[in-house]
């Protein structure tokens, strides 16, 4: 039988969990790198770049190569954050008993 109070409690808990996860993501950091560490990008869980490192000797390379290794570092970082988000979503779903 449908219980409105249970539904309300479940929605309230979901809202609180969403706020908690949002804050965790903002504080979460991921570091992506490429070209054997010559390029490093640090992002938070909201995909905001917080730091960027480019080894000076890389600037002697061709522009297209530099662009490629920057993209690779950003993509590495993005994959890490998405993986973390997926793990957090799985734990959220398990917390509600949904599988």
The first five atom37 places (N, CA, C, CB, O) and aatype in JSON, in Angstrom:
{
  "aatype": [20, 20, 20, 20, 20, 20, 20, 20, 20, 20, 20, 20, 20, 20, 20, 20, 20, 20, 20, 20, 20, 20, 20, 20, 20, 20, 20, 20, 20, 20, 20, 20, 20, 20, 20, 20, 20, 20, 20, 20, 20, 20, 20, 20, 20, 20, 20, 20, 20, 20, 20, 20, 20, 20, 20, 20, 20, 20, 20, 20, 20, 20, 20, 20, 20, 20, 20, 20, 20, 20, 20, 20, 20, 20, 20, 20, 20, 20, 20, 20, 20, 20, 20, 20, 20, 20, 20, 20, 20, 20, 20, 20, 20, 20, 20, 20, 20, 20, 20],
  "atom_mask": [
    [1, 1, 1, 1, 1],
    [1, 1, 1, 1, 1],
    [1, 1, 1, 1, 1],
    [1, 1, 1, 1, 1],
    [1, 1, 1, 1, 1],
    [1, 1, 1, 1, 1],
    [1, 1, 1, 1, 1],
    [1, 1, 1, 1, 1],
    [1, 1, 1, 1, 1],
    [1, 1, 1, 1, 1],
    [1, 1, 1, 1, 1],
    [1, 1, 1, 1, 1],
    [1, 1, 1, 1, 1],
    [1, 1, 1, 1, 1],
    [1, 1, 1, 1, 1],
    [1, 1, 1, 1, 1],
    [1, 1, 1, 1, 1],
    [1, 1, 1, 1, 1],
    [1, 1, 1, 1, 1],
    [1, 1, 1, 1, 1],
    [1, 1, 1, 1, 1],
    [1, 1, 1, 1, 1],
    [1, 1, 1, 1, 1],
    [1, 1, 1, 1, 1],
    [1, 1, 1, 1, 1],
    [1, 1, 1, 1, 1],
    [1, 1, 1, 1, 1],
    [1, 1, 1, 1, 1],
    [1, 1, 1, 1, 1],
    [1, 1, 1, 1, 1],
    [1, 1, 1, 1, 1],
    [1, 1, 1, 1, 1],
    [1, 1, 1, 1, 1],
    [1, 1, 1, 1, 1],
    [1, 1, 1, 1, 1],
    [1, 1, 1, 1, 1],
    [1, 1, 1, 1, 1],
    [1, 1, 1, 1, 1],
    [1, 1, 1, 1, 1],
    [1, 1, 1, 1, 1],
    [1, 1, 1, 1, 1],
    [1, 1, 1, 1, 1],
    [1, 1, 1, 1, 1],
    [1, 1, 1, 1, 1],
    [1, 1, 1, 1, 1],
    [1, 1, 1, 1, 1],
    [1, 1, 1, 1, 1],
    [1, 1, 1, 1, 1],
    [1, 1, 1, 1, 1],
    [1, 1, 1, 1, 1],
    [1, 1, 1, 1, 1],
    [1, 1, 1, 1, 1],
    [1, 1, 1, 1, 1],
    [1, 1, 1, 1, 1],
    [1, 1, 1, 1, 1],
    [1, 1, 1, 1, 1],
    [1, 1, 1, 1, 1],
    [1, 1, 1, 1, 1],
    [1, 1, 1, 1, 1],
    [1, 1, 1, 1, 1],
    [1, 1, 1, 1, 1],
    [1, 1, 1, 1, 1],
    [1, 1, 1, 1, 1],
    [1, 1, 1, 1, 1],
    [1, 1, 1, 1, 1],
    [1, 1, 1, 1, 1],
    [1, 1, 1, 1, 1],
    [1, 1, 1, 1, 1],
    [1, 1, 1, 1, 1],
    [1, 1, 1, 1, 1],
    [1, 1, 1, 1, 1],
    [1, 1, 1, 1, 1],
    [1, 1, 1, 1, 1],
    [1, 1, 1, 1, 1],
    [1, 1, 1, 1, 1],
    [1, 1, 1, 1, 1],
    [1, 1, 1, 1, 1],
    [1, 1, 1, 1, 1],
    [1, 1, 1, 1, 1],
    [1, 1, 1, 1, 1],
    [1, 1, 1, 1, 1],
    [1, 1, 1, 1, 1],
    [1, 1, 1, 1, 1],
    [1, 1, 1, 1, 1],
    [1, 1, 1, 1, 1],
    [1, 1, 1, 1, 1],
    [1, 1, 1, 1, 1],
    [1, 1, 1, 1, 1],
    [1, 1, 1, 1, 1],
    [1, 1, 1, 1, 1],
    [1, 1, 1, 1, 1],
    [1, 1, 1, 1, 1],
    [1, 1, 1, 1, 1],
    [1, 1, 1, 1, 1],
    [1, 1, 1, 1, 1],
    [1, 1, 1, 1, 1],
    [1, 1, 1, 1, 1],
    [1, 1, 1, 1, 1],
    [1, 1, 1, 1, 1]
  ],
  "atom_positions": [
    [[0.84, -1.17, 0.0], [0.0, 0.0, 0.0], [0.89, 1.25, 0.0], [-0.96, -0.01, 1.22], [1.92, 1.28, 0.67]],
    [[0.49, 2.24, -0.74], [1.23, 3.49, -0.86], [1.19, 4.26, 0.45], [0.68, 4.34, -2.0], [0.12, 4.52, 0.99]],
    [[2.37, 4.63, 0.94], [2.46, 5.4, 2.18], [3.11, 6.74, 1.87], [3.28, 4.63, 3.27], [4.32, 6.79, 1.64]],
    [[2.34, 7.84, 1.85], [2.9, 9.15, 1.51], [4.04, 9.58, 2.43], [1.81, 10.19, 1.55], [4.98, 10.23, 1.98]],
    [[3.95, 9.23, 3.71], [5.02, 9.62, 4.65], [6.34, 8.95, 4.27], [4.63, 9.25, 6.1], [7.4, 9.58, 4.31]],
    [[6.29, 7.67, 3.91], [7.51, 6.97, 3.49], [8.08, 7.6, 2.23], [7.22, 5.48, 3.25], [9.3, 7.76, 2.1]],
    [[7.2, 7.96, 1.3], [7.65, 8.59, 0.06], [8.3, 9.94, 0.37], [6.45, 8.78, -0.91], [9.36, 10.25, -0.18]],
    [[7.69, 10.73, 1.24], [8.25, 12.02, 1.63], [9.62, 11.83, 2.29], [7.29, 12.75, 2.59], [10.57, 12.55, 1.98]],
    [[9.72, 10.87, 3.21], [11.0, 10.61, 3.88], [12.09, 10.18, 2.88], [10.83, 9.51, 4.96], [13.24, 10.6, 2.98]],
    [[11.7, 9.36, 1.92], [12.65, 8.9, 0.91], [13.13, 10.08, 0.06], [12.01, 7.8, 0.02], [14.32, 10.18, -0.23]],
    [[12.23, 10.97, -0.33], [12.61, 12.13, -1.12], [13.49, 13.09, -0.32], [11.37, 12.86, -1.64], [14.43, 13.68, -0.86]],
    [[13.18, 13.25, 0.95], [13.99, 14.11, 1.81], [15.41, 13.55, 1.92], [13.35, 14.24, 3.22], [16.39, 14.29, 1.82]],
    [[15.5, 12.25, 2.13], [16.82, 11.6, 2.21], [17.58, 11.74, 0.89], [16.68, 10.11, 2.57], [18.8, 11.96, 0.89]],
    [[16.88, 11.62, -0.22], [17.52, 11.75, -1.53], [18.09, 13.15, -1.71], [16.53, 11.43, -2.67], [19.19, 13.31, -2.23]],
    [[17.34, 14.15, -1.28], [17.8, 15.53, -1.39], [19.05, 15.75, -0.54], [16.7, 16.5, -0.97], [20.0, 16.41, -0.98]],
    [[19.06, 15.22, 0.66], [20.22, 15.35, 1.54], [21.43, 14.62, 0.96], [19.89, 14.8, 2.94], [22.55, 15.12, 1.04]],
    [[21.19, 13.44, 0.37], [22.29, 12.69, -0.25], [22.85, 13.44, -1.45], [21.82, 11.29, -0.67], [24.06, 13.46, -1.67]],
    [[21.96, 14.06, -2.23], [22.42, 14.82, -3.38], [23.31, 15.98, -2.95], [21.22, 15.35, -4.19], [24.36, 16.22, -3.55]],
    [[22.91, 16.69, -1.91], [23.74, 17.79, -1.4], [25.09, 17.27, -0.93], [23.02, 18.51, -0.26], [26.13, 17.89, -1.17]],
    [[25.07, 16.14, -0.25], [26.31, 15.56, 0.26], [27.23, 15.16, -0.89], [25.99, 14.34, 1.14], [28.43, 15.43, -0.84]],
    [[26.69, 14.52, -1.9], [27.5, 14.09, -3.04], [28.03, 15.3, -3.8], [26.67, 13.19, -3.98], [29.18, 15.3, -4.24]],
    [[27.2, 16.33, -3.96], [27.65, 17.55, -4.65], [28.84, 18.16, -3.94], [26.51, 18.57, -4.74], [29.8, 18.58, -4.58]],
    [[28.78, 18.22, -2.63], [29.89, 18.78, -1.85], [31.13, 17.89, -1.95], [29.47, 18.96, -0.38], [32.25, 18.39, -2.06]],
    [[30.93, 16.58, -1.89], [32.07, 15.66, -2.01], [32.76, 15.83, -3.37], [31.61, 14.2, -1.83], [33.98, 15.82, -3.46]],
    [[31.95, 15.98, -4.42], [32.52, 16.15, -5.75], [33.32, 17.44, -5.86], [31.42, 16.12, -6.81], [34.38, 17.47, -6.48]],
    [[32.8, 18.51, -5.26], [33.53, 19.78, -5.31], [34.89, 19.64, -4.62], [32.69, 20.91, -4.65], [35.87, 20.25, -5.05]],
    [[34.94, 18.86, -3.56], [36.18, 18.69, -2.8], [37.08, 17.6, -3.36], [35.86, 18.39, -1.36], [38.26, 17.52, -3.02]],
    [[36.54, 16.76, -4.22], [37.3, 15.67, -4.81], [38.27, 16.23, -5.85], [36.36, 14.62, -5.46], [37.94, 17.17, -6.57]],
    [[39.43, 15.66, -5.92], [40.44, 16.08, -6.89], [40.88, 14.86, -7.71], [41.66, 16.74, -6.19], [40.99, 13.75, -7.2]],
    [[41.11, 15.11, -8.98], [41.66, 14.08, -9.85], [42.8, 14.71, -10.64], [40.56, 13.48, -10.81], [42.72, 15.87, -11.04]],
    [[43.85, 13.94, -10.85], [45.0, 14.42, -11.61], [45.17, 13.54, -12.85], [46.29, 14.42, -10.75], [45.4, 12.34, -12.75]],
    [[45.05, 14.17, -13.99], [45.28, 13.47, -15.26], [46.63, 13.89, -15.79], [44.15, 13.77, -16.29], [47.07, 15.03, -15.61]],
    [[47.29, 12.97, -16.46], [48.59, 13.32, -17.02], [48.82, 12.6, -18.33], [49.7, 12.99, -16.05], [48.17, 11.61, -18.65]],
    [[49.77, 13.13, -19.09], [50.16, 12.52, -20.35], [51.62, 12.88, -20.63], [49.23, 12.97, -21.51], [52.25, 13.64, -19.9]],
    [[52.12, 12.32, -21.71], [53.52, 12.55, -22.13], [54.48, 12.28, -20.98], [53.7, 13.99, -22.65], [55.36, 13.08, -20.68]],
    [[54.29, 11.14, -20.35], [55.17, 10.71, -19.25], [55.25, 11.76, -18.15], [56.57, 10.41, -19.77], [56.31, 12.0, -17.58]],
    [[54.1, 12.4, -17.84], [54.05, 13.36, -16.76], [54.46, 14.77, -17.15], [54.91, 12.89, -15.66], [54.55, 15.65, -16.29]],
    [[54.72, 15.0, -18.42], [55.1, 16.34, -18.86], [53.91, 17.3, -18.84], [55.71, 16.28, -20.26], [54.08, 18.52, -18.79]],
    [[52.71, 16.74, -18.88], [51.48, 17.53, -18.79], [50.64, 16.95, -17.67], [50.69, 17.54, -20.16], [50.4, 15.74, -17.62]],
    [[50.2, 17.81, -16.76], [49.33, 17.38, -15.66], [48.19, 18.37, -15.53], [50.13, 17.26, -14.32], [48.37, 19.59, -15.63]],
    [[47.01, 17.83, -15.3], [45.81, 18.64, -15.09], [45.15, 18.17, -13.81], [44.83, 18.55, -16.32], [44.98, 16.96, -13.62]],
    [[44.79, 19.09, -12.94], [44.06, 18.76, -11.72], [42.67, 19.39, -11.85], [44.81, 19.28, -10.43], [42.53, 20.59, -12.09]],
    [[41.64, 18.54, -11.69], [40.25, 19.0, -11.74], [39.53, 18.58, -10.47], [39.52, 18.42, -12.99], [39.91, 17.62, -9.8]],
    [[38.48, 19.33, -10.15], [37.61, 18.89, -9.07], [36.46, 18.08, -9.68], [37.06, 20.1, -8.25], [36.38, 17.92, -10.9]],
    [[35.6, 17.57, -8.84], [34.51, 16.71, -9.3], [33.45, 17.4, -10.11], [33.88, 16.07, -8.15], [32.53, 16.75, -10.6]],
    [[33.54, 18.71, -10.26], [32.63, 19.46, -11.12], [33.29, 19.79, -12.45], [32.18, 20.75, -10.42], [32.81, 20.65, -13.19]],
    [[34.38, 19.09, -12.76], [35.12, 19.26, -14.01], [35.7, 20.66, -14.18], [34.22, 18.93, -15.18], [35.85, 21.14, -15.31]],
    [[36.01, 21.31, -13.07], [36.67, 22.61, -13.12], [38.17, 22.39, -12.98], [36.12, 23.55, -11.99], [38.62, 21.71, -12.05]],
    [[38.94, 22.97, -13.87], [40.4, 22.83, -13.81], [40.91, 23.7, -12.67], [41.08, 23.24, -15.17], [40.67, 24.91, -12.63]],
    [[41.62, 23.07, -11.76], [42.17, 23.8, -10.61], [43.66, 24.04, -10.73], [41.89, 23.03, -9.34], [44.19, 24.97, -10.13]],
    [[44.32, 23.22, -11.51], [45.76, 23.41, -11.72], [46.15, 22.79, -13.06], [46.59, 22.79, -10.55], [45.52, 21.85, -13.54]],
    [[47.18, 23.34, -13.62], [47.69, 22.87, -14.91], [49.2, 22.98, -14.89], [47.08, 23.69, -16.11], [49.75, 24.01, -14.5]],
    [[49.88, 21.92, -15.3], [51.34, 21.9, -15.32], [51.79, 21.47, -16.71], [51.91, 20.95, -14.22], [51.32, 20.47, -17.25]],
    [[52.69, 22.23, -17.27], [53.26, 21.92, -18.58], [54.77, 22.07, -18.47], [52.67, 22.86, -19.7], [55.28, 23.16, -18.22]],
    [[55.47, 20.96, -18.66], [56.93, 21.01, -18.56], [57.48, 21.87, -19.69], [57.54, 19.57, -18.61], [57.07, 21.74, -20.85]],
    [[58.4, 22.73, -19.36], [58.9, 23.73, -20.31], [59.5, 23.12, -21.57], [59.94, 24.59, -19.64], [59.33, 23.68, -22.66]],
    [[60.18, 22.0, -21.45], [60.81, 21.41, -22.63], [59.78, 20.97, -23.65], [61.69, 20.23, -22.22], [60.1, 20.81, -24.83]],
    [[58.55, 20.76, -23.22], [57.48, 20.38, -24.14], [57.18, 21.5, -25.13], [56.22, 20.01, -23.36], [56.72, 21.23, -26.24]],
    [[57.44, 22.73, -24.76], [57.15, 23.88, -25.61], [58.02, 23.91, -26.88], [57.37, 25.17, -24.83], [57.76, 24.68, -27.8]],
    [[59.03, 23.07, -26.92], [59.89, 22.98, -28.1], [59.29, 22.05, -29.16], [61.29, 22.48, -27.7], [59.78, 21.99, -30.28]],
    [[58.25, 21.35, -28.79], [57.6, 20.4, -29.71], [56.64, 21.14, -30.64], [56.85, 19.31, -28.92], [56.37, 22.33, -30.47]],
    [[56.15, 20.41, -31.61], [55.18, 20.97, -32.56], [53.87, 21.28, -31.85], [54.94, 20.01, -33.74], [53.48, 20.6, -30.9]],
    [[53.21, 22.31, -32.33], [51.95, 22.76, -31.74], [50.92, 21.62, -31.69], [51.39, 23.94, -32.53], [50.24, 21.45, -30.67]],
    [[50.79, 20.86, -32.75], [49.79, 19.79, -32.8], [50.08, 18.71, -31.74], [49.76, 19.15, -34.2], [49.15, 18.15, -31.16]],
    [[51.37, 18.43, -31.49], [51.73, 17.46, -30.46], [51.35, 17.98, -29.08], [53.23, 17.14, -30.52], [50.8, 17.25, -28.25]],
    [[51.65, 19.25, -28.83], [51.32, 19.87, -27.54], [49.81, 19.82, -27.31], [51.83, 21.33, -27.48], [49.35, 19.48, -26.22]],
    [[49.06, 20.16, -28.34], [47.59, 20.12, -28.23], [47.1, 18.71, -27.91], [46.94, 20.61, -29.53], [46.21, 18.53, -27.08]],
    [[47.7, 17.72, -28.55], [47.29, 16.33, -28.33], [47.57, 15.87, -26.91], [48.0, 15.41, -29.31], [46.74, 15.19, -26.3]],
    [[48.74, 16.22, -26.37], [49.06, 15.76, -25.01], [48.25, 16.51, -23.96], [50.56, 15.92, -24.74], [47.96, 15.96, -22.9]],
    [[47.89, 17.76, -24.24], [47.01, 18.49, -23.31], [45.63, 17.84, -23.3], [46.9, 19.99, -23.71], [45.05, 17.61, -22.24]],
    [[45.11, 17.54, -24.49], [43.81, 16.86, -24.56], [43.85, 15.51, -23.85], [43.39, 16.65, -26.03], [42.9, 15.15, -23.14]],
    [[44.93, 14.77, -24.02], [45.05, 13.46, -23.38], [45.04, 13.59, -21.86], [46.33, 12.76, -23.84], [44.41, 12.77, -21.18]],
    [[45.71, 14.59, -21.31], [45.73, 14.78, -19.86], [44.34, 15.16, -19.35], [46.75, 15.87, -19.47], [43.89, 14.66, -18.31]],
    [[43.66, 16.03, -20.07], [42.3, 16.43, -19.68], [41.37, 15.22, -19.74], [41.77, 17.57, -20.59], [40.56, 15.01, -18.83]],
    [[41.47, 14.44, -20.8], [40.61, 13.25, -20.93], [40.9, 12.22, -19.85], [40.8, 12.62, -22.3], [39.98, 11.57, -19.35]],
    [[42.16, 12.07, -19.47], [42.52, 11.16, -18.39], [41.85, 11.61, -17.09], [44.06, 11.11, -18.21], [41.29, 10.79, -16.36]],
    [[41.92, 12.87, -16.81], [41.31, 13.43, -15.6], [39.79, 13.25, -15.62], [41.66, 14.92, -15.46], [39.19, 12.86, -14.62]],
    [[39.19, 13.52, -16.76], [37.74, 13.4, -16.92], [37.29, 11.95, -16.69], [37.3, 13.87, -18.31], [36.28, 11.72, -16.03]],
    [[38.04, 11.0, -17.22], [37.7, 9.57, -17.02], [37.72, 9.22, -15.53], [38.69, 8.66, -17.79], [36.85, 8.5, -15.05]],
    [[38.71, 9.72, -14.82], [38.8, 9.43, -13.38], [37.6, 9.99, -12.63], [40.1, 10.02, -12.8], [37.03, 9.32, -11.77]],
    [[37.22, 11.21, -12.95], [36.08, 11.83, -12.27], [34.79, 11.09, -12.59], [35.95, 13.32, -12.66], [33.98, 10.83, -11.7]],
    [[34.59, 10.74, -13.86], [33.39, 9.99, -14.24], [33.32, 8.66, -13.51], [33.35, 9.76, -15.75], [32.25, 8.24, -13.08]],
    [[34.46, 7.99, -13.39], [34.5, 6.72, -12.66], [34.1, 6.9, -11.21], [35.88, 6.1, -12.75], [33.35, 6.1, -10.66]],
    [[34.6, 7.94, -10.6], [34.27, 8.24, -9.21], [32.79, 8.57, -9.06], [35.12, 9.4, -8.69], [32.14, 8.13, -8.11]],
    [[32.26, 9.34, -10.01], [30.84, 9.69, -9.97], [29.98, 8.43, -10.11], [30.5, 10.7, -11.09], [28.96, 8.28, -9.44]],
    [[30.4, 7.54, -10.98], [29.68, 6.29, -11.17], [29.67, 5.47, -9.89], [30.3, 5.49, -12.32], [28.64, 4.92, -9.51]],
    [[30.82, 5.38, -9.23], [30.9, 4.65, -7.96], [29.99, 5.26, -6.91], [32.35, 4.62, -7.46], [29.33, 4.54, -6.17]],
    [[29.96, 6.58, -6.83], [29.12, 7.25, -5.84], [27.64, 7.04, -6.15], [29.43, 8.74, -5.79], [26.83, 6.87, -5.24]],
    [[27.29, 7.05, -7.43], [25.9, 6.81, -7.82], [25.48, 5.38, -7.47], [25.7, 7.07, -9.33], [24.36, 5.15, -7.01]],
    [[26.38, 4.43, -7.69], [26.08, 3.04, -7.33], [25.83, 2.91, -5.83], [27.24, 2.11, -7.76], [24.91, 2.21, -5.42]],
    [[26.64, 3.58, -5.02], [26.43, 3.49, -3.57], [25.13, 4.17, -3.17], [27.61, 4.12, -2.82], [24.46, 3.72, -2.24]],
    [[24.78, 5.25, -3.86], [23.52, 5.94, -3.59], [22.34, 5.02, -3.9], [23.41, 7.25, -4.41], [21.4, 4.92, -3.12]],
    [[22.4, 4.36, -5.04], [21.32, 3.46, -5.45], [21.22, 2.29, -4.47], [21.55, 2.94, -6.89], [20.11, 1.88, -4.11]],
    [[22.34, 1.76, -4.05], [22.32, 0.66, -3.08], [21.73, 1.12, -1.75], [23.74, 0.12, -2.88], [21.05, 0.35, -1.07]],
    [[22.0, 2.38, -1.39], [21.46, 2.94, -0.14], [19.94, 2.99, -0.16], [22.02, 4.33, 0.1], [19.31, 2.94, 0.9]],
    [[19.36, 3.1, -1.34], [17.91, 3.1, -1.45], [17.35, 1.7, -1.67], [17.48, 4.01, -2.58], [16.14, 1.51, -1.77]],
    [[18.24, 0.72, -1.75], [17.78, -0.65, -1.94], [17.35, -0.94, -3.36], [16.65, -0.95, -1.01], [16.6, -1.88, -3.61]],
    [[17.82, -0.12, -4.31], [17.49, -0.31, -5.71], [18.66, -1.01, -6.38], [17.16, 1.03, -6.41], [19.8, -0.53, -6.29]],
    [[18.41, -2.11, -7.04], [19.51, -2.8, -7.76], [19.07, -3.23, -9.12], [20.0, -4.01, -6.97], [19.85, -3.82, -9.86]]
  ]
}
